């Protein structure tokens, strides 16, 4: 084949491949998806949760509950009914190599952070001195909501236990905590200070995120997560994409063994490297489940 025709053919092939990859990314507005095909004898389901939400915005639809009843096990990001979960979390909280929060921040930022925790949280940061900074971020994030948040994961787990479904995880606590060892502690500490200094902005952004979530717009939610100034900057590969890729063979094994209800953070569903697109690339049919 002449060189110019080879180049044209290669360009067309790359264009077709790129179009195929993009076609795998979900465009439909839905938090609940049915997984079929690839020799599955019964369908499984995939649901996108949000980890912090006020009770007034929380809803488990009858359609969702009906889909959960059709399954025999619930898969969460981690196995939340594991009796050893809290102990494993405590072990994984500490920074490696004996690092301390004081090592990550200048004296002024450290003092301001300590004062904020004393005034607004009612405690010193001293007990968290050796904890990974993202642990303190989770405390600040609870201040973003003007309510006592409700948990989709805990609610789904309660329903699964009532129907005597097993609860399993896609990651161990150790694996999930290790994700934050791959993100520089100094970057985590920087985002901690940014969040403290920008809580009104964070509340406004989170309010918009809740509205997008309630519209079941997983593509919009994915994009908001990437663009958020309160996410760990430039760490989306570690926090989303790498984990999505690791989850796919585990989900494939789980749904192949028995009908499974998989519930993970909704930001993991959207995009060309999201769980839906990756399951489709693996040969599954993943279609939205509509209805209340």
C-alpha positions as CSV (number, residue, x, y, z in Angstrom):
1,X,0.0,0.0,0.0
2,X,1.5,3.4,-0.9
3,X,2.6,5.5,2.0
4,X,-0.1,8.2,1.6
5,X,-2.8,5.5,1.5
6,X,-1.3,3.9,4.6
7,X,-1.5,7.2,6.5
8,X,-5.1,7.7,5.5
9,X,-6.0,4.1,6.4
10,X,-4.2,4.5,9.8
11,X,-6.0,7.8,10.5
12,X,-9.4,6.3,9.6
13,X,-8.6,3.3,11.9
14,X,-7.6,5.6,14.8
15,X,-10.7,7.7,14.2
16,X,-12.9,4.6,14.3
17,X,-11.2,3.3,17.4
18,X,-11.6,6.6,19.2
19,X,-15.3,6.8,18.2
20,X,-15.9,3.3,19.5
21,X,-14.2,4.2,22.8
22,X,-16.3,7.3,23.2
23,X,-19.5,5.3,22.3
24,X,-18.9,3.2,25.4
25,X,-19.2,6.2,27.7
26,X,-22.7,6.6,29.1
27,X,-24.8,9.6,27.9
28,X,-28.1,8.6,29.5
29,X,-29.2,10.2,32.8
30,X,-29.6,7.4,35.3
31,X,-28.0,6.3,38.6
32,X,-29.3,2.7,38.2
33,X,-28.0,0.4,35.5
34,X,-28.7,-3.2,34.5
35,X,-25.7,-5.5,33.7
36,X,-26.5,-8.3,31.2
37,X,-24.9,-10.4,28.5
38,X,-21.6,-12.2,28.5
39,X,-23.2,-15.5,29.4
40,X,-24.9,-14.1,32.6
41,X,-28.0,-16.2,33.4
42,X,-29.5,-13.5,35.5
43,X,-29.0,-9.7,35.4
44,X,-27.0,-7.8,38.0
45,X,-27.3,-4.0,38.8
46,X,-25.0,-1.1,39.2
47,X,-25.9,2.0,41.2
48,X,-24.1,5.3,41.8
49,X,-24.1,6.7,45.3
50,X,-23.1,10.0,46.8
51,X,-21.2,9.7,50.1
52,X,-22.6,12.8,51.8
53,X,-26.2,13.9,51.5
54,X,-28.8,15.4,53.7
55,X,-31.9,13.3,54.6
56,X,-34.1,15.8,52.7
57,X,-32.3,14.9,49.5
58,X,-31.9,11.2,50.2
59,X,-34.2,8.8,48.3
60,X,-34.2,5.0,47.7
61,X,-36.8,4.5,44.9
62,X,-39.1,1.6,44.7
63,X,-37.4,0.6,41.4
64,X,-34.1,0.5,43.1
65,X,-35.4,-1.6,46.0
66,X,-37.0,-4.0,43.5
67,X,-33.7,-4.4,41.6
68,X,-31.9,-5.1,44.9
69,X,-34.4,-7.8,45.8
70,X,-33.6,-9.6,42.6
71,X,-29.9,-10.0,43.7
72,X,-28.2,-12.3,46.1
73,X,-25.2,-10.1,47.2
74,X,-24.4,-6.4,47.6
75,X,-21.0,-5.1,46.5
76,X,-19.7,-1.8,48.0
77,X,-16.4,-0.1,47.5
78,X,-15.3,-1.8,50.8
79,X,-17.1,-4.6,52.8
80,X,-18.8,-2.3,55.4
81,X,-20.1,-5.2,57.6
82,X,-16.6,-6.6,58.1
83,X,-16.1,-6.6,61.9
84,X,-12.4,-5.8,61.4
85,X,-13.1,-2.7,59.3
86,X,-12.6,-0.1,62.0
87,X,-9.5,-1.7,63.3
88,X,-8.0,-1.8,59.8
89,X,-8.9,1.9,59.3
90,X,-7.2,2.8,62.5
91,X,-4.1,1.0,61.4
92,X,-4.1,2.6,58.0
93,X,-4.6,6.2,59.2
94,X,-1.1,7.1,60.0
95,X,1.4,8.6,57.5
96,X,4.3,6.5,56.6
97,X,7.9,7.1,57.8
98,X,6.7,8.9,61.0
99,X,5.7,12.1,59.1
100,X,3.6,14.7,61.0
101,X,1.1,17.3,59.8
102,X,3.6,20.0,61.1
103,X,6.0,18.8,58.5
104,X,3.5,19.4,55.7
105,X,2.4,23.0,56.5
106,X,4.1,26.3,57.4
107,X,3.6,27.5,61.0
108,X,0.9,30.0,60.1
109,X,-1.3,27.6,58.2
110,X,-0.8,25.0,60.9
111,X,-1.9,27.4,63.7
112,X,-4.9,28.6,61.7
113,X,-6.0,25.0,61.1
114,X,-5.6,24.1,64.7
115,X,-7.6,27.2,65.7
116,X,-10.4,26.4,63.3
117,X,-10.7,22.8,64.6
118,X,-10.8,24.1,68.2
119,X,-13.4,26.8,67.4
120,X,-15.6,25.0,64.9
121,X,-15.1,21.3,65.5
122,X,-14.5,21.5,69.2
123,X,-11.2,19.6,69.3
124,X,-7.5,20.1,68.7
125,X,-5.8,18.6,65.7
126,X,-3.2,17.2,68.0
127,X,-4.7,13.6,68.0
128,X,-4.5,13.7,64.2
129,X,-0.9,14.9,64.0
130,X,0.3,11.7,62.4
131,X,-2.9,11.0,60.4
132,X,-3.0,11.3,56.7
133,X,-4.3,14.8,56.0
134,X,-7.3,13.4,54.0
135,X,-8.7,12.1,57.3
136,X,-8.9,15.7,58.5
137,X,-10.5,16.6,55.2
138,X,-13.3,14.2,55.9
139,X,-14.0,16.1,59.2
140,X,-14.1,19.4,57.3
141,X,-16.4,18.0,54.6
142,X,-18.9,17.2,57.3
143,X,-19.0,20.9,58.0
144,X,-20.0,21.6,54.4
145,X,-23.5,20.1,55.0
146,X,-25.9,21.9,57.3
147,X,-27.3,18.6,58.5
148,X,-26.5,15.2,59.8
149,X,-25.7,13.3,56.6
150,X,-27.4,10.1,55.6
151,X,-25.5,7.2,54.0
152,X,-26.6,5.3,50.9
153,X,-24.1,2.6,51.6
154,X,-25.4,2.0,55.1
155,X,-29.0,2.1,53.9
156,X,-28.4,-0.4,51.1
157,X,-26.5,-2.6,53.5
158,X,-29.4,-2.6,55.9
159,X,-31.8,-3.7,53.1
160,X,-29.4,-6.4,51.9
161,X,-29.1,-7.8,55.4
162,X,-32.9,-8.0,55.7
163,X,-33.0,-10.1,52.6
164,X,-30.0,-12.1,53.9
165,X,-27.8,-11.1,51.0
166,X,-24.1,-11.2,51.5
167,X,-22.2,-7.9,51.6
168,X,-18.8,-7.8,49.9
169,X,-16.3,-5.2,48.7
170,X,-14.2,-4.3,45.7
171,X,-11.3,-3.1,47.9
172,X,-10.0,-4.0,51.3
173,X,-9.7,-1.2,53.8
174,X,-5.9,-1.5,53.5
175,X,-6.1,-1.1,49.7
176,X,-8.4,2.0,50.0
177,X,-6.2,3.6,52.6
178,X,-3.1,2.9,50.5
179,X,-4.5,5.0,47.7
180,X,-3.7,8.0,49.9
181,X,-0.2,6.9,50.4
182,X,0.3,7.3,46.6
183,X,-0.8,11.0,46.8
184,X,1.9,13.3,48.3
185,X,1.0,14.2,51.9
186,X,2.0,17.8,51.2
187,X,-0.7,17.9,48.4
188,X,-3.3,16.5,50.8
189,X,-2.3,19.1,53.4
190,X,-2.5,21.9,50.9
191,X,-6.1,20.9,49.9
192,X,-7.0,20.7,53.6
193,X,-6.0,24.4,54.0
194,X,-7.8,25.3,50.8
195,X,-11.0,23.7,52.0
196,X,-10.8,25.4,55.4
197,X,-10.3,28.8,53.7
198,X,-13.1,28.3,51.1
199,X,-16.0,26.6,53.0
200,X,-18.7,29.0,51.7
201,X,-17.5,28.3,48.1
202,X,-17.4,24.5,48.9
203,X,-21.0,24.6,50.2
204,X,-22.1,26.3,47.0
205,X,-20.3,23.8,44.8
206,X,-21.5,20.9,46.8
207,X,-25.1,22.2,46.6
208,X,-24.8,22.3,42.8
209,X,-23.3,18.7,42.9
210,X,-26.4,17.5,44.8
211,X,-28.7,19.0,42.2
212,X,-26.8,17.3,39.4
213,X,-26.9,14.0,41.4
214,X,-30.7,14.3,41.9
215,X,-31.0,14.8,38.1
216,X,-29.1,11.5,37.8
217,X,-26.7,13.2,35.4
218,X,-23.7,11.0,35.9
219,X,-21.8,12.6,33.0
220,X,-22.3,16.0,34.6
221,X,-21.3,14.7,38.0
222,X,-18.1,13.1,36.6
223,X,-17.2,16.4,34.9
224,X,-17.9,18.4,38.1
225,X,-15.6,16.0,40.1
226,X,-12.8,16.6,37.6
227,X,-13.2,20.4,37.7
228,X,-13.7,20.8,41.4
229,X,-11.2,22.9,43.2
230,X,-11.8,20.9,46.3
231,X,-10.8,17.6,44.9
232,X,-7.1,16.5,45.2
233,X,-5.7,18.3,42.1
234,X,-4.2,16.2,39.4
235,X,-5.0,13.0,41.3
236,X,-8.0,11.8,39.3
237,X,-6.0,8.9,37.8
238,X,-5.3,7.6,41.3
239,X,-8.7,8.3,42.9
240,X,-10.9,7.3,39.9
241,X,-9.4,5.7,36.8
242,X,-6.9,3.3,38.4
243,X,-9.5,2.1,40.8
244,X,-12.1,1.7,38.1
245,X,-9.7,-0.5,36.1
246,X,-8.9,-2.7,39.1
247,X,-12.6,-3.1,39.9
248,X,-13.7,-4.5,36.5
249,X,-12.3,-8.1,36.8
250,X,-13.7,-8.2,40.3
251,X,-17.1,-7.1,39.2
252,X,-17.0,-9.6,36.3
253,X,-16.2,-12.4,38.7
254,X,-18.9,-11.4,41.2
255,X,-21.7,-11.0,38.7
256,X,-20.7,-14.3,37.1
257,X,-21.1,-16.1,40.3
258,X,-24.5,-14.8,41.4
259,X,-26.8,-11.8,40.7
260,X,-25.1,-8.8,42.3
261,X,-26.1,-5.3,43.2
262,X,-23.0,-3.1,42.9
263,X,-23.0,0.3,44.5
264,X,-20.1,2.7,44.1
265,X,-19.6,6.5,44.2
266,X,-21.5,8.0,41.2
267,X,-18.3,9.8,40.0
268,X,-16.9,6.3,39.1
269,X,-19.7,5.7,36.6
270,X,-19.2,8.4,34.0
271,X,-16.5,9.0,31.4
272,X,-14.6,6.9,28.9
273,X,-12.7,5.2,31.7
274,X,-15.7,4.9,34.1
275,X,-17.1,1.7,35.3
276,X,-20.0,1.6,32.8
277,X,-17.7,2.2,29.8
278,X,-15.2,-0.4,31.1
279,X,-17.9,-3.0,31.6
280,X,-19.1,-2.4,28.1
281,X,-15.6,-2.8,26.8
282,X,-15.4,-6.1,28.7
283,X,-18.4,-7.3,26.7
284,X,-21.3,-6.6,29.0
285,X,-24.6,-4.9,28.1
286,X,-25.0,-2.0,30.6
287,X,-28.3,-0.2,30.1
288,X,-30.1,2.4,32.3
289,X,-33.0,1.4,34.5
290,X,-35.7,4.1,34.4
291,X,-38.6,4.6,36.7
292,X,-39.3,5.4,40.3
